[in-house]
Amino acid sequence: MKNNDHPYYNYIFATFIFCIIGLFAPAISMLLISGFQLLISTIRISCEDSWHLIWTISWIGLIIWPILFFRLLYIKKSSEIRKIKNRLIWLNTLGYLSIQISVGLLLSSAEILCYGIDGQIGLEYVFTAWLALPILFLFSVILDRLLIKQIS
């Protein structure tokens, strides 16, 4: 049962739409991740060290993302609801990339990503993009349920 004083936005549906789009475009996130790695490499950080830095940033993102998401969920003013859609896109993107990179760490190594052992230069990250989608959706459901519980 929802409190009528609190405006409610359907975060689960918005994340579901985000996941549907992500299902058909897994290579886009890999291009973003690879581009970020190349950007880091331009400041004279080795390829392997840049992947370690990316993995560290992604783990920090995994810690920060649910906190930011929950803060977004609990907005009291209906005038702020309009801003939620844009923020939700950015938060879903941050969560999606953080999950994808973190899962990719389990399936690959910096050596494989930098030097292409077995011809798999980053192919794992395309598959982890698909693995990240249900995890992102599950996080969204859990956080949405926490909000509903808190509102009730």
C-alpha positions in Angstrom: 0.0 0.0 0.0 1.5 3.4 -1.1 1.4 6.6 0.8 -0.5 9.1 -1.3 1.7 12.0 -0.1 4.7 10.5 -1.8 4.9 10.6 -5.7 5.9 7.3 -7.2 7.8 6.7 -10.4 7.9 3.2 -12.0 11.6 2.5 -11.9 11.3 -1.1 -12.7 9.6 -0.4 -16.0 12.2 2.3 -16.9 15.0 -0.1 -16.1 13.3 -2.9 -18.1 13.2 -0.6 -21.2 16.9 0.2 -20.6 17.6 -3.5 -20.5 15.7 -4.2 -23.7 17.8 -1.6 -25.5 21.0 -3.0 -23.9 20.0 -6.5 -25.2 20.3 -5.4 -28.8 23.4 -3.2 -28.4 26.0 -5.0 -26.3 28.9 -3.8 -28.4 28.2 -0.1 -27.6 29.2 -0.6 -24.0 32.4 -2.5 -25.0 33.3 0.4 -27.3 32.8 2.8 -24.4 35.0 0.6 -22.1 37.7 0.2 -24.7 37.7 3.9 -25.4 38.1 4.7 -21.8 41.0 2.2 -21.6 42.6 3.9 -24.6 42.1 7.3 -23.0 43.8 6.2 -19.8 46.7 4.7 -21.9 47.3 8.1 -23.5 48.5 9.4 -20.1 51.4 6.9 -20.2 49.7 4.2 -18.1 50.4 0.7 -19.4 47.6 -1.2 -21.0 47.5 -3.8 -18.1 47.6 -1.1 -15.5 44.8 0.8 -17.2 42.6 -2.3 -17.0 43.4 -2.7 -13.3 42.4 1.0 -12.8 39.1 0.4 -14.8 38.3 -2.6 -12.7 39.0 -0.6 -9.5 36.7 2.2 -10.7 34.0 -0.3 -11.6 34.1 -1.8 -8.1 33.8 1.6 -6.6 30.9 2.3 -9.0 29.2 -0.9 -7.8 29.4 0.4 -4.2 28.2 3.9 -5.1 25.5 3.0 -7.6 23.0 1.5 -5.2 23.4 4.4 -2.8 22.8 7.0 -5.6 19.9 4.9 -6.9 18.2 4.7 -3.6 18.6 8.5 -3.0 16.9 9.0 -6.4 14.1 6.6 -5.5 13.2 8.6 -2.4 12.2 12.0 -3.9 9.5 13.8 -2.0 8.5 16.5 -4.3 6.5 15.8 -7.4 8.3 18.7 -9.2 11.5 16.6 -9.0 9.9 13.6 -10.6 10.5 15.1 -14.0 14.3 15.1 -13.4 14.2 11.4 -12.5 14.1 10.1 -16.1 17.4 11.7 -17.0 19.0 10.7 -13.8 17.8 7.2 -14.0 19.3 6.8 -17.5 22.7 7.9 -16.1 22.4 5.7 -13.0 21.4 2.7 -15.1 24.3 3.3 -17.4 26.7 3.6 -14.5 25.3 0.4 -12.9 25.3 -1.5 -16.2 28.9 -0.6 -17.0 30.1 -1.3 -13.5 28.4 -4.7 -13.4 29.6 -5.5 -16.9 33.2 -4.6 -16.1 33.2 -6.4 -12.8 31.8 -9.6 -14.3 34.3 -9.3 -17.1 37.1 -9.3 -14.6 36.0 -12.8 -13.6 36.1 -14.0 -17.2 39.2 -12.3 -18.5 42.5 -10.8 -17.6 44.4 -7.6 -18.4 46.9 -9.7 -20.4 44.2 -11.2 -22.6 42.5 -7.8 -23.1 45.8 -6.1 -24.0 47.6 -8.7 -26.1 44.7 -10.8 -27.5 45.6 -14.3 -26.4 43.4 -16.8 -28.4 41.9 -14.1 -30.5 39.5 -13.0 -27.8 40.3 -9.3 -27.6 37.4 -8.1 -25.5 34.9 -10.6 -26.8 34.1 -11.6 -23.2 32.8 -8.1 -22.5 30.2 -8.4 -25.2 28.8 -11.5 -23.4 29.2 -9.8 -20.0 27.0 -7.0 -21.3 24.2 -9.5 -21.6 25.0 -11.0 -18.2 24.9 -7.5 -16.7 21.3 -6.8 -17.8 19.4 -9.3 -15.6 21.7 -8.3 -12.6 20.8 -4.6 -13.2 17.1 -5.4 -13.5 17.3 -7.5 -10.2 19.0 -4.6 -8.4 16.3 -2.3 -9.7 13.5 -4.6 -8.4 15.2 -4.9 -5.0 15.7 -1.1 -4.6 12.2 -0.4 -5.8 10.8 -2.9 -3.2 12.9 -1.2 -0.5 11.3 2.1 -1.5 7.8 0.7 -1.5 8.5 -0.8 1.9 9.8 2.5 3.2 6.8 4.5 1.8 4.2 2.1 3.3 
